Amino acid sequence: MRKPAPDRPASLRALPSMRALGAFATTAKLGSFSKAGAELGMTQSAVSHQIRMLEEQLGQPLFNRLHRNAVLTDAGRDLEITLRDCFERLELGLKRLEQYRKPNQLILHARPAFAQRWLLPRLPRLKARHPEIDLWLFSTDQPIDLARGEIHLAILPLSPADGRDRQGMATRSLFGDLLAPLCTPALARRPKPLRQPADLLSRPLLHDERREDWVRWFAAQGARASLPTQGYNFGDSGALLQAAVEGLGVALGSLALAAADLEAGRLVAPLPFAIPADQDWSVTLSENAADKPMIQRFLGWLEEEAALTRAWLARWNAAHPMPVAAAATRKRK
């Protein structure tokens, strides 16, 4: 006696079978039932049967049968586009599973701006120091769940309270960051040189999602100017800095992420008064992952690189003393 098939969720029971969808997608690609059958290892009649079942389930024709050709209807074209996207995503997802079989794979999550501007330029040094570590860099702004174990560790901007709230996670700060007005040398000089905080109001200000950072910066300088609302807005700090590099305005940007642009002269800090970011760049990982030797080696290298950044920020801070109001703001944090 055959065992009954396990119950599937209602949403899955409503879906057509993969066999029928595969027959449809192949026929749509080749424009012929017989060619689809040859590619799938099925007879022409079996392909036609699968597609008729699919049409009955969907309640509408998907092909116009013209002699030996199969021409998609409007509904068929719509379904073909949907399936092409779904199958491409499925194929990519299945290929991605191969990464988990690598013995020295280390999966790291980081925000795109941090990955591009801080981490990627340092990866040659990681390769030279630890060639055995096979890094998989997963960069996205979407929330992740480290507790699931798919990602070994993440580098995120976190406050001390954020670290305490993560049960079963180990969090350590890499470095605090500083925010300062940044723009191209040309924009700093014209139409008149930027010398005082109020001078910024003659330039377009670039905003990220946290518009209050500009308010904090002006308040730290003791300036009471009304903050203009015009200017481009960005949800990504990397795009914000790139907009400043392109001369679109003045960004209140991360010095840690803008260091290469400052060193190369693409950006300048015309008013070198910085305020501390309200979150540190921190690394978070599960307590179980922290015990793995490969991850310990990576964390050791990461701490060395973070120490270099802390030293660079300290030198910048020493060369650009903060006004009294900004220094008082830092002490209160």
Stockholm file with secondary structure:
# STOCKHOLM 1.0

chainA/1-333         MRKPAPDRPASLRALPSMRALGAFATTAKLGSFSKAGAELGMTQSAVSHQIRMLEEQLGQPLFNRLHRNAVLTDAGRDLEITLRDCFERLELGLKRLEQYRKPNQLILHARPAFAQRWLLPRLPRLKARHPEIDLWLFSTDQPIDLARGEIHLAILPLSPADGRDRQGMATRSLFGDLLAPLCTPALARRPKPLRQPADLLSRPLLHDERREDWVRWFAAQGARASLPTQGYNFGDSGALLQAAVEGLGVALGSLALAAADLEAGRLVAPLPFAIPADQDWSVTLSENAADKPMIQRFLGWLEEEAALTRAWLARWNAAHPMPVAAAATRKRK
#=GR chainA/1-333 SS CCCCCCCCCHHHHTSCCHHHHHHHHHHHHHTCHHHHHHHHTCCHHHHHHHHHHHHHHHTSCCEEEETTEEEECHHHHHHHHHHHHHHHHHHHHHHHHGGGGCTTEEEEEECHHHIIIIIGGGHHHHHHHCTTCEEEEEECSSCCCGGGSSSSEEEEEECHHHHHTCTTEEEEEEECCEEEEEBCHHHHHSSSCCCSGGGGGGSCEEEESCTHHHHHHHHHTTCCCCCCCCSCEESCHHHHHHHHHTTSCEEEEEHHHHHHHHHHTSSBCSSCCCEECSSEEEEEEETTGGGCHHHHHHHHHHHHHHHHHHHHHHHHHHHSCCCHHHHHHHHHC
#=GC SS_cons         CCCCCCCCCHHHHTSCCHHHHHHHHHHHHHTCHHHHHHHHTCCHHHHHHHHHHHHHHHTSCCEEEETTEEEECHHHHHHHHHHHHHHHHHHHHHHHHGGGGCTTEEEEEECHHHIIIIIGGGHHHHHHHCTTCEEEEEECSSCCCGGGSSSSEEEEEECHHHHHTCTTEEEEEEECCEEEEEBCHHHHHSSSCCCSGGGGGGSCEEEESCTHHHHHHHHHTTCCCCCCCCSCEESCHHHHHHHHHTTSCEEEEEHHHHHHHHHHTSSBCSSCCCEECSSEEEEEEETTGGGCHHHHHHHHHHHHHHHHHHHHHHHHHHHSCCCHHHHHHHHHC
//
